[in-house]
Amino acid sequence: MIDRFGRTIDYLRIAVTDRCNLRCVYCMPSDGIKLVRHEDVLRLEEIVEVARAAVDIGVIKIRLTGGEPLVRLGVESLVAQLAVIDGVADLAMTTNGLLLPKYAPLLAAGGLHRVNVSLDAVDPHRYAAITRGGDVREVLAGIEAARKAGLTPIKINCVLAHEGRDAEGMTPDARDVAAFAEREGLQVRFIEQMDLADGRFSVVHGGSGGDCRRCNRLRLTSDGQIRPCLFSDLGFSVRELGAAEAIGRAIAQKPPAGSTCSDRTIGMIGG
């Protein structure tokens, strides 16, 4: 599907939940967020229906996000159902990695191709501070589990904090992550810390996100909104409109560039 600015829309990011087992400082306020009511969260079969409709109009790449997707009950079943949709060429997941030791073999068996793992520091104290209590050793074990399960290439997502930058725009934490990725033979993507309300974002270093001129993606929120842009309040309900109509409207009204989003946080949309 081509939008009105000539961009090919072939990528759907699906937030399977807005829940997360970490409280990262750049993603979530210290007092948490208002969570989607259980009855408003899309059922797995509804997600599959949306995915099928998206593939019918040309989507070939699907990524599962959250929140943290591995806290969603039945996520391995969802992966298996998405993997058999004819036309899905790339099925991936972004995860904080904490639950990968348990789920990596199940995900691989179900047909998941690869994972991106969020890792903003390798020093245990720094990681705990950024995530408000997370244990980096569990993430490292998750990365190893993903490698053994064949969920490769494994990509590391590292958010660049605003403070403590050197002349090259890197932080000590980011340099540690880069060194770790090089030792382990992993790809790393550096993501500038974003602010939806202020409209602050930039191109992902080592990735394709953040370049509005080339944006090829739609997002499905956990409560069934098709969002054409992370930095926009536009959203179209798949429950009210039907999947195909919601997707069509989102593509037709996809803005030329991001501006601001005032009604949801990144964690609620699925960055």
C-alpha positions, -999 to +999 in steps of 0.1 A: +000+000+000+013+035-010+003+065+011-004+099-002+033+109+001+046+079-019+057+058+010+052+021+009+035+009+041+046-026+047+054-028+085+030-033+114+041-030+150+017-047+174+017-038+211+003-070+226+001-054+261+007-021+279+020-040+310+057-042+317+079-059+343+103-029+344+099+008+351+125+024+329+130+061+337+127+073+301+095+053+294+073+054+325+066+079+353+077+068+387+041+064+398+033+043+368+007+048+341-031+042+339-033+007+324-058-004+298-088-023+313-086-060+308-119-060+288-105-034+264-073-053+255-075-071+222-079-108+223-053-129+206-077-138+178-085-101+172-048-094+168-045-122+143-075-108+124-058-074+122-025-089+111-043-108+083-060-076+071-027-058+072-010-085+052-038-084+027-029-048+019+008-054+016+023-056+051+052-081+051+069-072+083+054-077+118+070-068+152+055-076+186+061-050+212+046-038+245+049-028+272+068-060+276+053-086+251+064-116+271+042-107+301+011-113+278-004-146+285-004-168+254+021-148+235+038-179+222+004-190+208+001-156+191+035-160+175+026-194+161-006-180+146+011-150+130+040-171+117+017-191+094+000-161+077+010-163+041+029-132+032+047-125+065+084-123+056+097-110+089+083-118+123+102-102+151+098-091+188+112-063+209+117-074+245+136-064+276+149-099+277+141-108+313+118-137+303+137-150+273+153-179+292+118-193+296+103-182+263+130-182+237+127-219+228+089-216+226+090-185+204+115-201+181+094-233+178+064-212+171+080-194+142+095-161+155+124-151+134+144-128+156+145-105+186+156-070+196+166-068+232+165-035+251+198-029+270+207+006+282+236-003+305+257-034+313+269-022+346+245-038+372+241-007+393+235+016+363+210-009+348+192-011+381+190+026+383+177+031+347+151+003+350+142+010+387+153-024+400+160-046+370+188-072+371+211-070+340+222-106+346+187-118+337+189-098+304+223-113+295+209-148+302+180-139+280+203-128+251+222-161+254+189-181+254+178-163+223+211-171+206+208-208+215+172-208+202+183-193+169+164-160+172+190-142+152+203-118+143+199-104+178+198-066+178+204-045+209+183-014+215+201+012+236+185+045+246+209+075+247+203+096+277+205+134+273+231+138+301+267+128+301+274+129+264+309+131+251+321+149+219+307+121+198+273+122+214+278+090+233+273+083+270+295+060+292+266+035+294+262+035+256+299+029+250+298+000+274+268-015+255+286-010+222+317-028+235+295-056+248+277-060+215+310-060+196+324-088+219+293-108+215+288-103+178+255-085+182+241-056+163+234-024+183+209+004+176+212+037+195+179+055+201+177+091+211+156+096+242+121+107+229+094+130+243+060+125+226+044+156+242+073+178+231+077+162+197+114+153+204+127+125+183+154+117+157+167+090+134+177+058+151+215+053+148+221+020+132+184+015+123+156+030+101+132+044+127+127+082+131+131+091+094+097+104+085+104+106+048+110+068+047+084+058+074+068+025+063+050+016+096+017+014+113+011+006+150-016-014+166-021-005+203-031-031+229-067-017+230-071-019+192-062+015+178-043+017+145-019+046+149-003+059+117+024+078+135+040+076+170+041+114+172+004+120+164-029+117+182-045+100+152-060+066+159-086+043+143-104+016+163-104-018+147-134-028+169-155+001+158-144+002+121-132-033+114-096-041+108-095-033+071-113+000+074-092+012+103-060+003+085-072+020+053-080+052+072-047+052+090-028+049+058-049+076+041-044+100+070-007+092+078+009+126+083+040+136+063+060+139+096+056+134+133+046+163+155+034+156+190+013+130+208-006+142+238-030+114+246-006+084+252+029+075+264+054+055+244+047+025+265+010+028+258+014+029+221+043+005+217+074+024+205 
